[in-house]
Amino acid sequence: MNMFKKTEVRFRIKLRLYVAGQTRQSLAAIANLKSICMGCANGQCHVEVIDLEKNPALARDNQILVVPTLIRTFPRPLQKVIGDLSKTEDVILRLKIPITR
């Protein structure tokens, strides 16, 4: 008998950010995304950062032509935003990220 319950975390939104190393644009995109996700409803935002310098094959496999690129992978349909994510309101509207104030 298993005494530990396995809890499943359900995220309202799943995001994947593709960057290329520690460039100024990559670091800005990461910082801007953190800022956006701080307002995400009840912390239901899961973010995965993928460094294409470490695994360049993922760029081809996921059809990433420009970095930084942010993709909302859940819920469907996929949505992409390219750039350093400095236009916060545009990112929120495009990806339909729920914001609590």
C-alpha positions in Angstrom: 0.0 0.0 0.0 1.4 3.4 -1.0 1.1 5.8 1.9 2.1 8.8 -0.2 -0.4 10.4 -2.5 1.0 11.6 -5.8 -0.3 15.1 -6.3 -0.7 16.3 -9.9 -0.2 20.0 -10.5 -2.5 21.3 -13.1 -1.4 24.4 -14.8 -3.8 26.8 -16.5 -1.1 27.9 -19.0 2.1 26.2 -20.1 4.8 28.4 -21.8 8.1 27.5 -23.5 10.7 30.2 -24.0 13.5 29.5 -26.5 16.7 31.5 -26.0 20.2 31.4 -27.3 22.7 31.6 -24.4 23.1 34.6 -22.1 22.6 37.3 -24.6 21.1 40.7 -23.7 17.9 39.8 -25.5 17.6 36.4 -23.9 18.1 37.8 -20.4 15.6 40.5 -21.1 13.1 38.0 -22.3 13.5 35.8 -19.2 13.2 38.8 -16.9 10.1 40.1 -18.7 8.5 36.7 -18.7 9.1 36.4 -14.9 7.4 39.7 -14.5 4.4 38.7 -16.6 4.1 35.4 -14.8 4.1 37.0 -11.3 0.6 38.2 -12.2 -0.5 34.9 -13.4 -3.7 33.7 -11.7 -2.9 31.6 -8.6 0.6 30.7 -9.9 -1.0 28.5 -12.6 1.6 29.3 -15.1 4.3 26.8 -15.9 7.4 28.1 -17.8 10.1 26.0 -19.5 13.2 27.9 -20.7 15.2 26.1 -23.5 18.7 27.3 -24.4 19.3 26.5 -28.1 23.0 27.0 -27.7 23.0 23.8 -25.5 20.8 21.9 -27.9 20.5 23.4 -31.3 18.6 20.5 -32.8 15.6 21.6 -30.9 15.4 24.8 -33.0 14.9 22.7 -36.1 12.6 20.1 -34.4 10.3 22.9 -33.1 10.6 25.2 -36.1 12.2 28.1 -34.2 13.8 30.5 -36.6 14.3 33.5 -34.3 15.2 33.8 -30.6 13.9 34.7 -28.2 10.6 33.0 -29.0 7.8 32.3 -26.5 5.2 29.6 -27.3 2.1 29.0 -25.3 1.9 25.2 -25.5 -1.3 24.8 -23.4 -4.1 25.4 -23.9 -4.2 24.8 -27.6 -4.0 26.3 -30.2 -0.2 27.1 -30.0 0.5 30.8 -29.9 4.0 32.4 -30.6 5.5 35.7 -29.6 8.9 36.7 -30.9 11.3 39.2 -29.2 12.3 40.2 -25.7 8.7 40.4 -24.4 9.1 44.0 -23.4 5.6 44.9 -24.7 4.0 43.2 -21.7 0.4 44.0 -22.5 0.8 42.6 -26.1 2.3 39.4 -24.7 -0.6 39.0 -22.2 -3.2 39.7 -24.8 -1.6 37.5 -27.5 -1.2 34.5 -25.2 -4.4 35.1 -23.2 -2.6 35.0 -19.9 -5.0 35.5 -17.0 -3.8 38.3 -14.8 -4.8 38.9 -11.2 -4.5 42.4 -9.7 
